[in-house]
């Protein structure tokens, strides 16, 4: 199992290159970035991880994750690079597929494509997404992107994405394409992962949450005639969680592929935080 870190790169944060170099040197196996494109001034306060429903301050400061991960890739050699998560309904999928293929190729196949639906209706609709049916949109987008990555001549006709026969290059280094990992823990996510994705990346606050989710994912995989062991499982720790070695070892024993620790600090102090986390969690 790889132990990785999640960093809120962007305005007010240290250069992502410094974080990536330090994390790799300390032995962390993956680096993950989140996404918001715009933060509307007026929006319904329904953020699920806040008592007030207010979006966290960093949400309006985040860098474009693929561009920041490209900078991280350029100064590292082995650390895996992931989106935790890319809000796919905010994007046009053809150009996004090309950007991801470029990043995966140039990084030597290190990209992990965490995908989420997002909680902010206003942001989604500003960028042209169908918030009410966003998972239907994501499925169509993912299907189209996989076709572009894996086929020499690709075409797709779906409810949201349509294109005639085209060629898209470069192809990703990971064949047939980078793994698509779906975020979320709603009852329907397990069927979605088992039906058309390569893995699951839920935000969790405890080892027990992950254990309970894995049981449901196993049942869904078997219902779709898939071996649960072939699905990538990422325990994406929420702020303050999964920072002890006993938690890391418990997840390792459950067959988790990646555990991600949320970095609290964003400025120079994050380098010391990384060193402390390495001592506390890496064996």
C-alpha positions as CSV (number, residue, x, y, z in Angstrom):
1,X,0.0,0.0,0.0
2,X,1.2,3.5,-0.8
3,X,0.8,6.3,1.6
4,X,0.2,9.6,-0.1
5,X,-0.6,13.2,0.8
6,X,-3.2,15.7,-0.3
7,X,-2.2,19.4,-0.7
8,X,-4.3,22.5,-1.3
9,X,-2.0,24.1,-3.9
10,X,-2.8,27.6,-5.0
11,X,-2.8,31.2,-3.8
12,X,-1.1,31.5,-0.4
13,X,0.5,28.1,-0.6
14,X,4.2,27.1,-1.0
15,X,5.3,26.1,-4.5
16,X,3.9,22.6,-5.3
17,X,7.4,21.6,-6.6
18,X,8.8,21.9,-3.1
19,X,6.0,19.8,-1.7
20,X,6.4,17.2,-4.4
21,X,10.2,16.9,-4.0
22,X,10.0,16.7,-0.3
23,X,7.2,14.1,-0.3
24,X,9.0,11.9,-2.7
25,X,12.3,12.1,-0.8
26,X,10.6,11.2,2.4
27,X,9.0,8.1,0.9
28,X,5.4,9.1,0.3
29,X,4.0,7.3,-2.7
30,X,1.4,9.7,-4.1
31,X,0.5,13.4,-4.2
32,X,-3.1,14.5,-4.7
33,X,-4.7,17.8,-5.6
34,X,-8.3,18.9,-5.5
35,X,-10.3,21.2,-7.7
36,X,-12.6,24.2,-7.8
37,X,-12.6,26.3,-10.9
38,X,-14.6,29.3,-9.6
39,X,-16.1,30.2,-6.3
40,X,-19.4,32.0,-6.8
41,X,-20.0,35.0,-4.6
42,X,-23.6,33.9,-4.0
43,X,-24.2,30.2,-3.5
44,X,-26.4,27.9,-1.3
45,X,-24.4,27.1,1.9
46,X,-24.6,23.3,1.8
47,X,-21.0,22.2,2.0
48,X,-21.3,18.8,3.7
49,X,-18.1,19.0,5.8
50,X,-18.9,22.3,7.5
51,X,-21.4,23.0,10.3
52,X,-22.3,26.3,8.6
53,X,-22.4,24.9,5.1
54,X,-19.8,27.5,4.1
55,X,-17.1,26.5,1.6
56,X,-13.6,26.4,3.1
57,X,-11.4,29.3,2.4
58,X,-9.0,27.3,0.3
59,X,-11.8,26.4,-2.1
60,X,-11.5,29.7,-3.9
61,X,-7.7,29.7,-4.0
62,X,-6.9,26.3,-5.7
63,X,-4.6,26.0,-8.6
64,X,-5.6,24.1,-11.8
65,X,-4.8,20.6,-10.6
66,X,-3.4,19.2,-13.9
67,X,-1.1,22.2,-14.4
68,X,0.1,22.0,-10.8
69,X,0.6,18.2,-11.1
70,X,2.6,18.8,-14.3
71,X,4.9,21.0,-12.3
72,X,5.2,18.3,-9.7
73,X,5.9,15.7,-12.3
74,X,8.8,17.7,-13.7
75,X,10.7,17.8,-10.5
76,X,10.0,14.1,-9.4
77,X,10.6,10.7,-10.7
78,X,8.5,8.1,-8.9
79,X,5.7,9.7,-6.9
80,X,2.2,9.0,-8.3
81,X,0.1,12.1,-9.2
82,X,-3.6,12.2,-8.6
83,X,-6.7,14.3,-8.7
84,X,-8.6,14.1,-5.4
85,X,-10.9,14.9,-7.1
86,X,-11.4,16.3,-10.6
87,X,-14.9,17.7,-10.9
88,X,-15.7,16.3,-14.3
89,X,-19.0,18.1,-15.0
90,X,-17.0,21.4,-15.0
91,X,-15.0,20.3,-18.0
92,X,-15.3,19.7,-21.8
93,X,-14.1,16.1,-21.9
94,X,-12.2,16.0,-25.3
95,X,-9.6,18.7,-24.4
96,X,-9.5,17.3,-20.8
97,X,-8.7,13.8,-22.2
98,X,-5.8,15.3,-24.2
99,X,-4.4,17.2,-21.2
100,X,-4.6,14.0,-19.0
101,X,-3.0,11.9,-21.7
102,X,-0.1,14.4,-22.0
103,X,0.4,14.5,-18.3
104,X,0.4,10.7,-18.0
105,X,2.8,10.3,-20.9
106,X,5.2,13.0,-19.8
107,X,5.2,11.7,-16.2
108,X,5.9,8.1,-17.3
109,X,2.4,6.7,-16.4
110,X,2.1,8.2,-12.9
111,X,-1.4,9.8,-13.2
112,X,-4.4,8.6,-11.1
113,X,-7.7,10.1,-12.2
114,X,-9.9,10.7,-9.2
115,X,-13.3,11.9,-10.3
116,X,-16.1,13.5,-8.4
117,X,-19.5,15.2,-9.0
118,X,-19.1,18.2,-6.8
119,X,-21.6,19.7,-4.3
120,X,-21.9,23.3,-5.5
121,X,-24.7,23.6,-7.9
122,X,-23.8,27.2,-8.8
123,X,-20.3,26.4,-9.9
124,X,-21.4,23.4,-11.9
125,X,-24.1,25.4,-13.8
126,X,-21.8,28.4,-14.4
127,X,-19.5,26.0,-16.3
128,X,-22.2,24.3,-18.2
129,X,-22.7,21.1,-16.2
130,X,-26.0,19.3,-15.5
131,X,-26.0,19.4,-11.7
132,X,-29.2,17.4,-11.3
133,X,-27.9,14.6,-13.5
134,X,-24.2,15.1,-12.9
135,X,-23.4,11.4,-12.5
136,X,-25.2,10.6,-15.7
137,X,-23.0,13.3,-17.3
138,X,-19.9,11.9,-15.7
139,X,-20.6,8.4,-17.0
140,X,-21.0,9.7,-20.5
141,X,-17.8,11.8,-20.3
142,X,-15.7,9.0,-18.9
143,X,-16.9,6.6,-21.6
144,X,-16.0,9.2,-24.3
145,X,-12.6,9.8,-22.7
146,X,-11.7,6.1,-22.4
147,X,-12.5,5.8,-26.1
148,X,-10.2,8.7,-27.0
149,X,-7.4,7.2,-24.9
150,X,-7.6,3.7,-26.1
151,X,-8.8,3.8,-29.8
152,X,-6.7,4.9,-32.7
153,X,-9.9,6.2,-34.4
154,X,-12.5,7.2,-31.8
155,X,-16.1,8.3,-32.0
156,X,-18.8,8.7,-29.4
157,X,-22.5,9.6,-29.4
158,X,-23.8,10.1,-25.9
159,X,-26.3,12.4,-24.1
160,X,-23.7,14.9,-23.3
161,X,-20.6,14.3,-25.5
162,X,-20.7,13.6,-29.2
163,X,-18.0,13.5,-31.8
164,X,-17.4,11.9,-35.3
165,X,-14.4,9.7,-35.9
166,X,-11.3,11.5,-34.7
167,X,-7.7,10.8,-33.7
168,X,-6.4,12.1,-30.4
169,X,-2.7,12.1,-29.5
170,X,-0.6,11.7,-27.5
171,X,-1.9,8.5,-26.0
172,X,-1.4,8.1,-22.2
173,X,1.6,6.0,-21.1
174,X,-0.8,3.9,-19.0
175,X,-2.5,1.5,-21.2
176,X,-5.3,1.4,-22.1
177,X,-5.7,4.5,-20.0
178,X,-5.2,5.9,-16.5
179,X,-7.4,4.4,-13.8
180,X,-10.7,6.2,-13.3
181,X,-11.4,6.3,-9.5
182,X,-14.9,7.5,-8.5
183,X,-15.3,9.6,-5.3
184,X,-18.2,9.6,-3.0
185,X,-19.9,7.2,-0.6
186,X,-23.6,7.5,-1.6
187,X,-25.4,4.1,-1.9
188,X,-25.2,4.2,-5.7
189,X,-21.5,4.8,-5.9
190,X,-20.6,1.2,-5.4
191,X,-22.7,0.1,-8.4
192,X,-21.1,2.9,-10.5
193,X,-17.6,1.9,-9.6
194,X,-18.3,-1.8,-10.3
195,X,-20.1,-1.1,-13.6
196,X,-17.8,1.4,-15.4
197,X,-14.8,2.5,-13.3
198,X,-11.5,1.1,-12.1
199,X,-11.6,2.1,-8.5
200,X,-13.1,4.1,-5.5
201,X,-11.7,7.1,-3.7
202,X,-14.0,8.1,-0.8
203,X,-13.3,10.8,1.6
204,X,-13.3,9.1,5.0
205,X,-12.8,10.1,8.7
206,X,-12.1,6.6,10.1
207,X,-10.8,3.2,9.3
208,X,-14.2,1.8,10.1
209,X,-15.9,3.9,7.4
210,X,-13.6,2.4,4.8
211,X,-14.2,-1.1,6.1
212,X,-17.9,-0.7,5.8
213,X,-17.6,0.7,2.3
214,X,-15.4,-2.1,1.2
215,X,-18.0,-4.6,2.1
216,X,-20.5,-2.8,-0.1
217,X,-18.0,-2.4,-2.9
218,X,-17.3,-6.2,-2.8
219,X,-20.9,-7.0,-3.1
220,X,-21.4,-4.6,-6.1
221,X,-18.3,-5.9,-7.9
222,X,-19.5,-9.5,-7.6
223,X,-22.9,-8.5,-8.9
224,X,-21.2,-7.2,-12.0
225,X,-18.9,-10.3,-12.3
226,X,-15.8,-8.3,-11.4
227,X,-13.1,-9.4,-9.1
228,X,-13.1,-6.9,-6.2
229,X,-9.3,-7.3,-6.0
230,X,-8.9,-5.7,-9.4
231,X,-10.5,-2.4,-8.3
232,X,-8.2,0.3,-6.9
233,X,-9.2,1.4,-3.4
234,X,-8.0,4.8,-2.1
235,X,-8.7,5.7,1.5
236,X,-8.8,9.5,1.2
237,X,-8.4,10.9,4.7
238,X,-10.4,14.0,5.5
239,X,-8.7,16.8,7.6
240,X,-7.2,15.5,10.8
241,X,-7.7,11.8,9.9
242,X,-5.5,8.8,9.1
243,X,-2.4,10.3,10.6
244,X,-1.4,7.4,12.9
245,X,0.6,4.3,12.1
246,X,-2.0,2.0,13.6
247,X,-4.6,3.4,11.2
248,X,-2.3,3.1,8.2
249,X,-1.5,-0.6,9.2
250,X,-5.2,-1.4,9.6
251,X,-5.9,0.0,6.1
252,X,-2.9,-2.0,4.7
253,X,-4.4,-5.1,6.2
254,X,-7.7,-4.5,4.5
255,X,-6.0,-4.5,1.0
256,X,-6.2,-0.7,0.4
257,X,-4.0,0.4,-2.5
258,X,-3.4,4.1,-1.4
259,X,-4.0,6.0,1.8
260,X,-4.0,9.7,1.5
261,X,-3.3,12.1,4.4
262,X,-4.6,15.7,4.2
263,X,-1.9,18.2,4.8
264,X,-3.1,20.9,7.2
265,X,-0.5,23.5,6.4
266,X,-0.1,25.4,3.1
267,X,3.0,27.6,3.6
268,X,6.6,26.8,4.5
269,X,5.5,24.8,7.6
270,X,4.1,22.1,5.4
271,X,7.6,20.8,4.8
272,X,8.0,20.2,8.5
273,X,4.5,18.6,8.6
274,X,5.6,16.2,5.9
275,X,8.7,15.2,7.9
276,X,6.6,14.6,11.0
277,X,4.0,12.6,9.1
278,X,6.7,10.4,7.5
279,X,8.0,9.6,11.0
280,X,4.5,8.9,12.3
281,X,3.1,6.8,9.4
282,X,5.8,5.3,7.2
283,X,7.4,2.1,8.4
